[in-house]
Amino acid sequence: MPPRTSLLATTTLALLALSAPLAFSAPPQPRAVQAAAAWNTDRAAEAVAARPAAVTTSGSENAGTPAGAAFDSNPTTRWASNFADNAWIQVDLGGVIRVSQVKLEWEAAYGKQYVLEISGNGTDWTDFYTEDEGTGGTVTAHTYPQEATGRYVRMRGVERATAWGYSLFSFQVFGGEPAPASTTRTNLALNHPAYGNLYQHAGNSPAFVTDGGWPADLKADQSRWSSDWNQNRWVGVDLGAQSTIQSVDLYWEAAYAVDFDLQVSDDNRNWRTVYRPSAAQIAERRANIKSPGDAVGRHDTIDLPTPATGRYVRMLGKERRSFYNPAPSTAQFGYSLYEFQVWGTGGSAAAAYPALPQNPGGAYRQTFFDDFTGSGLDRNKWRVVRTGQEMGSVNGESQAYVDSPDNIKTQNGALVLESKYCKGCTTVPGGGTYDFTSGRVDTNTKFDFTYGRVSARMKLPVGDGFWPAFWLLGSDVDDPSVSWPGSGETDIMENVGYANWTSTALHGPGYSAAGNVGNSQTFPNGGRVDQWHTYAVEWTPEGMVFTVDGQVVQTTSRQKLESTRGQWVFDHNQYVILNLALGGAYPAGHNQVTTPYWGLPQSSVDRVAQGGVKAEIDWVRVEQK
């Protein structure tokens, strides 16, 4: 991030860290799609120190731990509060800033619960980050996609982690002044709201393309947007008002677009293409194949032959750059852009991110229920999933899912998913022979829904590598432009054969597979998974709350997830899944078994062969407001 030496001198800043000057250069004369220009300077400088008078606090432990010590660029000094849970520290930025992130470096006396807030007047505060389970260390809270514009920023304590006060070595605020309306040619995008579709994680969100920062070598990993690994990805900016757009500068990291459309819109929905590279330019970009370590980015200056008008401008990727992986093989990643500049007249500093969705009021009502009391599976409610047809083999699991009463049946008022063993007996369409069969059902195309309270009463098998699950999956998972984890996945209950614990998790861009946002719970009072328990999640626009037998085992807010991990992808339909898998990545990660099957030891194979390895589901319920 670039610094500002004075709150009145420049339009971009990264406040309250180490001081380092920054040289600004005049914009180049526009030329269509050119290589990185020599005039570019390194914009990845450190931030400047705050004025000591700009910092206030509820109190300090003593004279040696004043509030200013959190802003003095000295990593050995610190602010320590008075011994109170409601202690606070705040900084006056000296002007109205769009804050992009805040970094806290805690001493041992950290906050277990605290809130980061912003204000325009120092009186009325809006939170942009809430911590309920703090563990100290370094915390970076990104604001995207929340609107966090104001003059004052504070950390307000709620609960201390120790008997001491709150203690911070460093409190850094990054952001910049949004470009105002202009009647002369200027970069109208600077510090304006930026948008995109799927991106990699919180540290590479669309917000970074308008922060004024890029490295001189167009190679360093800093201040950039990165899409997920899909060619049809876009990133754009809200200029705040109708504007006349003369040219656009794109500062690419090595993963640039070979082919792309530059588009404008009046409403952020209907788009008009105003530029696309020529066939010769596309061919030149396509031929520039390097190894990832040798590749560098490029600077494209696009001079529009006829100025365009619109409020929104975006780059829509059509083809990604290829890299040697190693030569002659090639691979493609996502798109990666340091900076998106829009040069012209018009615009408005009033551009703002829309408010995040709120939890609707009203009472819950039941919208889906099955207690499995019929003579067989109700196929008006459930779809049977088969390996080789509705799905492929996943996660290194050993079973094939089949549609057979040996694997899926109702019995004694419960749904039974049972695993069977027969060496080499099962061949699935498309090829593949399996030694095990099992059952998987879901509500896809029968009942897909957005938000609600989802619960099931279940009894599970015990044994290494038995992997029953009760979960939700985004209904757009089969759309190749979305796929997993962009679709989102909500694991209400997973178990890998251990008797005393289960786990919960969320998967999405930047927090998938082993890096999920999850938790595990151990049953109290000697409880076991082979007893009946109720597993549930309450899913709202504001977050997820997971419970086991009514006790909360994981709470994940949308605000914290997007601030620290990645994109919230749970504002669209999901569907319910029940399955019993055998072996695979998750069990193997715990039991370390590699033979005779990955994650499934011989003792568990013998158990399946003997019969009776099954997951039982008493009922499933969905309630919605």
RASULVEN-V10671 format. One record per residue. SS is DSSP state (h for helix, s for strand, l for the rest). BURIAL is # if it has 24 or more other ideal C-beta (glycine too) atoms within 12 Angstrom, else .. Layout:
ss=SS burial=BURIAL
ss=SS burial=BURIAL
//
This chain:
ss=l burial=#
ss=l burial=#
ss=l burial=#
ss=l burial=#
ss=l burial=.
ss=l burial=.
ss=l burial=#
ss=l burial=.
ss=l burial=.
ss=l burial=#
ss=l burial=#
ss=l burial=#
ss=s burial=#
ss=s burial=#
ss=s burial=#
ss=l burial=#
ss=l burial=#
ss=l burial=.
ss=l burial=.
ss=l burial=.
ss=l burial=.
ss=l burial=#
ss=l burial=.
ss=l burial=.
ss=l burial=.
ss=l burial=.
ss=l burial=#
ss=l burial=.
ss=l burial=.
ss=l burial=#
ss=l burial=.
ss=l burial=.
ss=l burial=#
ss=l burial=#
ss=l burial=.
ss=l burial=#
ss=l burial=#
ss=l burial=.
ss=l burial=.
ss=l burial=#
ss=l burial=#
ss=l burial=#
ss=l burial=#
ss=l burial=#
ss=l burial=#
ss=l burial=#
ss=l burial=#
ss=s burial=#
ss=l burial=#
ss=l burial=#
ss=l burial=.
ss=h burial=.
ss=h burial=.
ss=h burial=#
ss=s burial=#
ss=s burial=#
ss=s burial=#
ss=l burial=#
ss=l burial=.
ss=s burial=#
ss=l burial=#
ss=l burial=.
ss=l burial=.
ss=l burial=.
ss=l burial=#
ss=l burial=#
ss=h burial=#
ss=h burial=#
ss=h burial=#
ss=h burial=#
ss=h burial=#
ss=l burial=#
ss=l burial=#
ss=l burial=.
ss=l burial=.
ss=l burial=.
ss=l burial=.
ss=l burial=#
ss=s burial=#
ss=s burial=#
ss=s burial=#
ss=l burial=#
ss=l burial=.
ss=l burial=.
ss=l burial=.
ss=l burial=#
ss=l burial=#
ss=s burial=#
ss=s burial=#
ss=s burial=#
ss=s burial=#
ss=s burial=#
ss=s burial=#
ss=s burial=#
ss=s burial=#
ss=s burial=#
ss=s burial=#
ss=s burial=#
ss=s burial=#
ss=s burial=#
ss=s burial=#
ss=s burial=#
ss=s burial=#
ss=s burial=#
ss=s burial=#
ss=s burial=#
ss=l burial=#
ss=l burial=.
ss=l burial=#
ss=l burial=#
ss=s burial=#
ss=s burial=.
ss=s burial=#
ss=s burial=#
ss=s burial=#
ss=s burial=#
ss=s burial=#
ss=s burial=#
ss=s burial=#
ss=l burial=.
ss=l burial=.
ss=l burial=.
ss=l burial=.
ss=l burial=.
ss=s burial=.
ss=s burial=#
ss=s burial=#
ss=s burial=#
ss=s burial=#
ss=s burial=#
ss=s burial=#
ss=l burial=.
ss=l burial=#
ss=l burial=#
ss=l burial=.
ss=l burial=#
ss=l burial=.
ss=s burial=.
ss=s burial=#
ss=s burial=#
ss=s burial=#
ss=s burial=#
ss=l burial=#
ss=l burial=#
ss=l burial=#
ss=l burial=#
ss=l burial=#
ss=l burial=#
ss=s burial=#
ss=s burial=#
ss=s burial=#
ss=s burial=#
ss=s burial=#
ss=s burial=#
ss=s burial=#
ss=s burial=#
ss=s burial=#
ss=s burial=#
ss=s burial=#
ss=s burial=#
ss=l burial=#
ss=l burial=.
ss=l burial=.
ss=l burial=#
ss=l burial=#
ss=l burial=#
ss=s burial=#
ss=s burial=#
ss=s burial=#
ss=s burial=#
ss=s burial=#
ss=s burial=#
ss=s burial=#
ss=s burial=#
ss=s burial=#
ss=s burial=#
ss=l burial=#
ss=l burial=#
ss=l burial=#
ss=l burial=#
ss=l burial=#
ss=s burial=#
ss=s burial=.
ss=s burial=.
ss=s burial=#
ss=s burial=#
ss=s burial=#
ss=l burial=#
ss=l burial=#
ss=l burial=#
ss=l burial=#
ss=l burial=#
ss=l burial=#
ss=s burial=#
ss=s burial=#
ss=s burial=#
ss=l burial=#
ss=l burial=#
ss=s burial=#
ss=l burial=#
ss=l burial=#
ss=h burial=#
ss=h burial=#
ss=h burial=#
ss=l burial=#
ss=h burial=#
ss=h burial=#
ss=h burial=#
ss=h burial=#
ss=h burial=#
ss=l burial=#
ss=l burial=#
ss=l burial=#
ss=l burial=#
ss=l burial=#
ss=l burial=#
ss=l burial=#
ss=l burial=#
ss=l burial=#
ss=l burial=.
ss=l burial=.
ss=l burial=#
ss=l burial=#
ss=l burial=#
ss=s burial=#
ss=s burial=#
ss=s burial=#
ss=l burial=#
ss=l burial=#
ss=l burial=#
ss=l burial=#
ss=l burial=#
ss=l burial=#
ss=s burial=#
ss=s burial=#
ss=s burial=#
ss=s burial=#
ss=s burial=#
ss=s burial=#
ss=s burial=#
ss=s burial=#
ss=s burial=#
ss=s burial=#
ss=s burial=#
ss=s burial=#
ss=s burial=#
ss=s burial=#
ss=s burial=#
ss=s burial=#
ss=s burial=#
ss=s burial=#
ss=s burial=#
ss=l burial=#
ss=l burial=#
ss=l burial=#
ss=l burial=#
ss=s burial=#
ss=s burial=#
ss=s burial=#
ss=s burial=#
ss=s burial=#
ss=s burial=#
ss=s burial=#
ss=s burial=#
ss=s burial=#
ss=l burial=.
ss=l burial=.
ss=l burial=#
ss=l burial=.
ss=l burial=.
ss=s burial=.
ss=s burial=.
ss=s burial=.
ss=s burial=#
ss=s burial=#
ss=s burial=#
ss=l burial=#
ss=l burial=.
ss=h burial=.
ss=h burial=.
ss=h burial=#
ss=h burial=.
ss=h burial=.
ss=h burial=.
ss=h burial=#
ss=h burial=.
ss=h burial=.
ss=l burial=#
ss=l burial=#
ss=s burial=#
ss=s burial=.
ss=l burial=#
ss=l burial=.
ss=l burial=.
ss=l burial=#
ss=l burial=#
ss=l burial=#
ss=l burial=#
ss=s burial=#
ss=s burial=#
ss=s burial=#
ss=s burial=#
ss=s burial=#
ss=s burial=#
ss=s burial=.
ss=s burial=.
ss=s burial=.
ss=s burial=#
ss=s burial=#
ss=s burial=#
ss=s burial=#
ss=s burial=#
ss=s burial=#
ss=s burial=#
ss=s burial=#
ss=s burial=#
ss=s burial=#
ss=s burial=#
ss=s burial=#
ss=s burial=#
ss=l burial=#
ss=s burial=#
ss=s burial=#
ss=s burial=.
ss=l burial=.
ss=l burial=.
ss=l burial=.
ss=l burial=.
ss=l burial=.
ss=s burial=.
ss=s burial=.
ss=s burial=#
ss=l burial=#
ss=l burial=#
ss=l burial=#
ss=s burial=#
ss=s burial=#
ss=s burial=#
ss=s burial=#
ss=s burial=#
ss=s burial=#
ss=s burial=#
ss=s burial=#
ss=s burial=#
ss=s burial=#
ss=s burial=#
ss=l burial=#
ss=l burial=.
ss=l burial=#
ss=l burial=.
ss=l burial=#
ss=l burial=.
ss=l burial=#
ss=l burial=.
ss=l burial=.
ss=l burial=#
ss=l burial=.
ss=l burial=.
ss=l burial=.
ss=l burial=.
ss=l burial=.
ss=l burial=.
ss=l burial=.
ss=l burial=.
ss=s burial=.
ss=s burial=.
ss=s burial=.
ss=s burial=#
ss=s burial=#
ss=s burial=#
ss=l burial=.
ss=l burial=#
ss=l burial=.
ss=l burial=.
ss=l burial=.
ss=l burial=.
ss=l burial=#
ss=l burial=#
ss=l burial=.
ss=l burial=.
ss=l burial=#
ss=l burial=#
ss=s burial=#
ss=s burial=#
ss=l burial=#
ss=l burial=#
ss=s burial=#
ss=l burial=.
ss=l burial=.
ss=l burial=#
ss=s burial=#
ss=l burial=.
ss=l burial=#
ss=l burial=#
ss=l burial=#
ss=l burial=#
ss=l burial=#
ss=l burial=#
ss=s burial=#
ss=s burial=#
ss=s burial=#
ss=l burial=#
ss=l burial=#
ss=l burial=.
ss=l burial=.
ss=l burial=.
ss=l burial=#
ss=s burial=#
ss=s burial=#
ss=s burial=#
ss=s burial=.
ss=l burial=.
ss=l burial=.
ss=s burial=#
ss=s burial=#
ss=s burial=#
ss=s burial=#
ss=s burial=#
ss=l burial=#
ss=s burial=#
ss=s burial=#
ss=s burial=.
ss=s burial=.
ss=s burial=.
ss=s burial=.
ss=s burial=#
ss=s burial=.
ss=l burial=#
ss=l burial=.
ss=l burial=.
ss=l burial=.
ss=l burial=.
ss=s burial=.
ss=s burial=#
ss=s burial=#
ss=s burial=#
ss=s burial=#
ss=s burial=#
ss=l burial=#
ss=s burial=#
ss=s burial=#
ss=s burial=#
ss=l burial=#
ss=l burial=#
ss=l burial=.
ss=l burial=#
ss=l burial=#
ss=l burial=#
ss=s burial=#
ss=l burial=#
ss=l burial=#
ss=s burial=#
ss=s burial=#
ss=s burial=#
ss=s burial=#
ss=s burial=#
ss=s burial=#
ss=s burial=#
ss=s burial=#
ss=l burial=#
ss=l burial=#
ss=l burial=#
ss=l burial=#
ss=l burial=#
ss=l burial=#
ss=s burial=#
ss=s burial=#
ss=s burial=#
ss=s burial=#
ss=s burial=#
ss=s burial=#
ss=s burial=#
ss=s burial=#
ss=s burial=#
ss=l burial=#
ss=l burial=#
ss=l burial=#
ss=l burial=.
ss=l burial=.
ss=l burial=.
ss=l burial=.
ss=l burial=#
ss=h burial=#
ss=h burial=#
ss=h burial=#
ss=h burial=#
ss=l burial=#
ss=l burial=#
ss=s burial=#
ss=s burial=#
ss=s burial=#
ss=s burial=#
ss=s burial=#
ss=s burial=#
ss=l burial=#
ss=l burial=#
ss=l burial=#
ss=l burial=#
ss=l burial=.
ss=l burial=.
ss=s burial=#
ss=s burial=#
ss=s burial=#
ss=s burial=#
ss=s burial=#
ss=s burial=#
ss=s burial=#
ss=s burial=#
ss=l burial=#
ss=l burial=#
ss=s burial=#
ss=l burial=#
ss=h burial=#
ss=h burial=.
ss=h burial=.
ss=l burial=#
ss=s burial=#
ss=s burial=#
ss=s burial=#
ss=s burial=#
ss=s burial=#
ss=s burial=.
ss=l burial=#
ss=h burial=.
ss=h burial=.
ss=h burial=.
ss=l burial=.
ss=l burial=.
ss=l burial=#
ss=l burial=#
ss=l burial=.
ss=l burial=.
ss=s burial=#
ss=s burial=#
ss=s burial=#
ss=s burial=#
ss=s burial=#
ss=s burial=#
ss=s burial=#
ss=s burial=#
ss=l burial=.
ss=l burial=#
ss=s burial=#
ss=s burial=#
ss=s burial=#
ss=s burial=#
ss=s burial=#
ss=s burial=#
ss=l burial=.
ss=l burial=.
ss=s burial=.
ss=s burial=.
ss=s burial=#
ss=s burial=#
ss=s burial=#
ss=s burial=#
ss=s burial=#
ss=h burial=#
ss=h burial=#
ss=h burial=#
ss=h burial=#
ss=h burial=#
ss=h burial=#
ss=h burial=#
ss=l burial=#
ss=l burial=#
ss=l burial=#
ss=l burial=#
ss=l burial=#
ss=l burial=#
ss=l burial=#
ss=l burial=#
ss=l burial=#
ss=s burial=#
ss=s burial=#
ss=s burial=#
ss=s burial=#
ss=s burial=#
ss=s burial=#
ss=s burial=#
ss=s burial=#
ss=s burial=#
ss=l burial=#
ss=l burial=#
ss=h burial=#
ss=h burial=#
ss=h burial=#
ss=h burial=#
ss=h burial=.
ss=h burial=#
ss=h burial=#
ss=l burial=.
ss=l burial=#
ss=l burial=.
ss=l burial=.
ss=l burial=.
ss=s burial=#
ss=l burial=#
ss=l burial=#
ss=s burial=#
ss=l burial=#
ss=h burial=.
ss=h burial=.
ss=h burial=#
ss=h burial=#
ss=h burial=.
ss=h burial=#
ss=h burial=#
ss=h burial=.
ss=h burial=.
ss=l burial=.
ss=l burial=.
ss=l burial=#
ss=s burial=#
ss=s burial=#
ss=s burial=#
ss=s burial=#
ss=s burial=#
ss=s burial=#
ss=s burial=#
ss=s burial=#
ss=s burial=#
ss=s burial=.
ss=s burial=#
ss=l burial=.
//
